[in-house]
Amino acid sequence: MQRRKQWRMALGVLWILDGILQLQPQMFGPRFIHLVLDANLMGQPRWLAPLLRLSYGIWAQHPVLSDLGSALLQLGIGGLLLMPSSVWNTRGLWLSLGWGSLVWFTGEGLGGIATPDASWITGSPGSALLYVALTILLLLPVAWWESGRVGLIAGRIVGTLWLWGAILQTRMNFFNANGLFAPWHGLAALPQPHIVSSVINQVAWHLGGVANWTNVGFILIMAGLGVAYLLDWHPTWLRLSALLWLFAIWSIAMDFGVFGGVGTDPNTPPIWLLLMALPWVLHPIQRKTPALVSNPRRIETEIGVR
C-alpha cells in the first residue's frame, strides 16, 4: 500500500538523520555525556536512576565505540527501511522496534515521564517512544492500513498523549515564569544561529509576565486537540491549528532539537507529525466502502454502469 510505504520511508529518513547527528564531533567526548546522558538523571525515581547510571557508565568507558556503534546502527535501520525489498523492510522495522525501545529506556530515561518536570512542551514522552509507536503501526497487517483501521489507532494514540500532556502541564511548577521558561532559556544558551536564540529569549521574556495564563493556554490547546483526536474529529481548520501549534513548539520550546552539537534527533515534532497525519490520510479509505455499499446506484455510477 502506498501510504504505508510513504510512512515507512519517512521513518527511515528520520533514523538516518538521527545517525548523522550521532556522528557530530562533540558526541564522541564528555560534552555529550554531561549535557545529555547525565542530564537525564535529574529527578529520576530511585528505582530507575541506578539502571541509568549503569548504562551511562558503560557508555562513558567506551565513548567512541558506543557512539560510533549507535550511529551505524541507526543509519543501518534507516537504510533497511528505505530498501525496495519487503523482507529487508520488515527486518528494519523489528530493529527499529528493539533499538527504539532501548533508546527510550536508557538514552532518554523513559522520555523523562517519571520526573517532576516532564512536559510535552519540552519533549516528553520522548522521540524514541514515538518511533516505537509508528514502528508498531507499520508492522500491523496491510489490510489494517487499507481499511483505515491504522488511522483510527493513530488518532487514539495522539489524542491520549495530548491529553496526558495537558494533565502534566497542570503541575504547579509550570505556573510561574521560571518553571515554564527555564528550559527555553537553557536551549537558547547552546551554540546556534543568533536569530534562533534571540527569538526564543524574546518570546520567553514577553510571555514571562503572563506565565500563569500562558500555561493555561498550553493546557487548553493540548486538551482540546486531545479530545478532538479521541472523537475522531479533525476538520481542516483544526488540522491547520495543530500544524501551527506543533511548529511553534518545535521552533521555540524545542529549538528544532538539532542545535548545540549534541542533539541526537530533531525532537518529537517530526515523528509526531507522522502520527498526527495518519488519521487525515487513512480515514477516507475507511469511510468510502460503507457509503458505496449502502447506495447501489452510486456503485453503478462509480464503475461507469448506465
N, C-alpha and C positions, 0 to 999 in steps of 0.2 A: 504494500500500500504506500502511496506517495507521501502522505502526511507522516507516517511512521518513519519513513526513510529520511525525510527532512529533519525531524526532531532528533533522530539518531545521529545524523551528521552534525547537527548543531551541538549536541553533547560532545561529539568527538572534537570539534573545534575548540570547545571550552577546555577539554582535557589537554589539548596541545598547547593552548595559551598558558595554562597552569604550569605545564612542563617547562615552557620557555621562561616564565617568571621565576621558576625554581633554579634556573641557571644564572641568575643575576649574581655578580661578584660578591655582594655582601651576604648572600645566602650561605657561603662556604665558611663564614667566620663567626665570631662571638656576637656580632650585632644581631643576627637573626635569632640566635638562642636567647639573647637578652630581651629584645623588643617583641618577639613573637611567642616563643615557647614559654619563657619564664613568666611573661605577662598573662598567659593562660592559667597560671596557678592562683592568681589573685581571686579570693572569695570562693574558691572551690571547697566543697564539703570534705570532711575528714576521710570519708571512705574512698574518694576519688583522687585527692591530692597525692597520696603516696604512689599510686599507679602512674600518674602523670610524671612525677619526679623520676621514677624508674625509667620510663621510656625516654624522657628528655636527657637523662644521664647517659643512656646508651648512645643517643644521637650525639651528645657533646664529646664522647670519647672518639667517635669516628665521624666528624662533621662533613668532611669532603666526600667520603664514600656514601654516607647517609643521604646527603643532598643530591649527589650525582645519581644514585640509585633511584631516589624518589622522582627526579626529573625524567630519567629514562623510562621509568615505568609509566608515568603519566603520558609521556609522548607516545609510548607504545600502545596504551589504551586508546588514545585518540586516533592513532593510525589504524588500529584494528576496526574501529567504528566507522572509519571513512572508506574502508576497503569494499569492493563490489561483491565480495563473497559473503553470503549469509552465514556460512559456517564460522568464518573469522569474526563476523559481526557479533555473533552470539558469544563467542569466547571473550571478545572485548567487553560485552555487557556484563558477563559474570566477573571479569576482572574489575570493572568499574564498580560493581556492587561490593566486592570484597575490599578493595583498596579505599573506596569512598567511606565505607563503614569504619575502617581502621583510622583513617584520617580524622573522621568526625570524633571518634572516641579519644584519640590521643592528641593529634596535631591541633584540633580545635577545642579540646576539653569539653566535649559534648556541646559545642557551639555556645558555651557559656550559660546554658539554660539553668544550671544549678547554682549560679552566682546571684547575689543580690542586685547586681547592676545589669542583668540581662535585659536586652531591649531589641525589638525588631528593628528599631530605628538605626541601631549600630551593627546589625548583622546576625543576631540570633534568629533562628536556631542553628545557623552555620551553613555555609555553602555546600559542604560535603554531604550533609543530610539531604539537601535538595537534589544533589547529584544522584544520591541513592534512590530518592523517590522517583525521579524521572527514569532512572535505570530500571526500576521495578515495573514501571508503566510500559517501557519498551520491551520487557520480557513477557508481557501478557500476550495472549493469543491474538493473531492478526484479526480474527473475527471480532474481537472486542473493539479494535480500532475502527473497523469498517462499520460497526453498528453504532458507534458514538459512545459506547459504554466507558471507554477510557476518558473521554471528555467529562463525563459525569463524575468519575472518580477524582480526576484532577481538580475539578471545581470544589469537591468536598475537602480535598487536601488544602487547597489555597484558602478557602473560607475558614476552615478550622484554625489554620496557622495565623490568619489575620485576626480572628477573634482572640486567640491566645496572645498575640502581640498587643492587642488593646488591653487585655487584662494585666499583662506585665507592666504596661505603661501607667497603671493606676497606683503603682508604688509611690509612697510619699517622697522618696528621694528624687523623683523626676519632676516634682512641683516647685523646684527652685532653679535658678539660673545655673548654679554650679553643677548640680546633679544632672541637669538636662544637657548642658552645652560643654562641659569639660572634655568629653571625648572628641567633640568637634575641634576645639582648640588644640588638642593633642595631635590630631591628624594634620591640622594646618601648620604645625611646627615641623613636620617632616620635610625633607628636601623635595621640592617640586616647583613647577612654574609659579611665579609670584601671583599671577592673576587668579589662580585656583585658590591659594591660601588666603588671598585678600578677600575673595568672595565669601569663603567660609567664615572668616573672622567677622566680616561686616554683618552677615546675616545673623550670626550668633549674638553679636553685640546689640543689634536692633531688637531682636526677639527676647534678649535677656531681661528687659524691663517688663515684659509681659509673659514671663516663663510659665506662670500658672495657666493662663488662657491658651498659650501655645501648646502646652501638654494636653489640655482638654481637647483642643483641636485635633491633635495627633490621635487621641483615643477615639474620638467620634469618627474620624476618617477610617481608621482601621476596623472599627466595629461595624460601620456602615458597609464597607467593602466585604467584610466577612459574612455578614448576614445576606448581602446580595448574592454572593457566590454560593452560599449554602442553599439559597432558594432558587438557584439556577436562573438568576435574573441579571442580565448584563446587557442593557441596551447600549447603543453607540455612544451616547454621552457619558455613560458610566465607564465604558472601556477607555475613552479618551482621558477621563479624570484619573483612572487607575494608572495609565501610562505616565501622565504628568506627575502624579504623586511618586511613582517609582523612580522617575528620572530626577526629581528634586531631591529625594532622599539619597539616591546614589551619588549625585554630584556634590551635595553639600554635607550631608551627615556621614557619608562613607568615603568621600574623597576619591571616588571611582575605584578604590581598592588596590590600585597598582602603583601609586607613587611612594617614594621614600626608600626604594631599593630593597625592601623586604616584604613586599606584597606577594602573597602566594597565589592569589586568584583575584578576579575583579569583584569580589564580594558577592552577595546574594542576588542583586537585581537582575543580572543577565539570565541566570538559571531560573529565577522567579518568573521572569517574563515568559520563558518557555512553558512553564507550568500554568501560568495565568492565561495564556493564549489558547491552550488546548480546548477548553470548552467553547471558545469562539469558533474554532475551525471544524470541530468534530460534531457539534450538535446538529447542524443542518443535515448531516448524513443520517443521523438517527431519526429525525422527525419526518424525513421525506417519505419513507416507505409506508407508515401508517396512513398518511394523508392520501397516498395513491390508492391503497387498498380499499379505503372507505369510500372512494369515489370512482366507480368503474368507468364513467365517461372520461374522467381525467386521464385514466390509464390509456384509453384509446387515443386521446389527444397527444399524450406523451410519446407514444410509439408510432404515431402517424396514421392510425386507422381512421377511416372516414365511414 
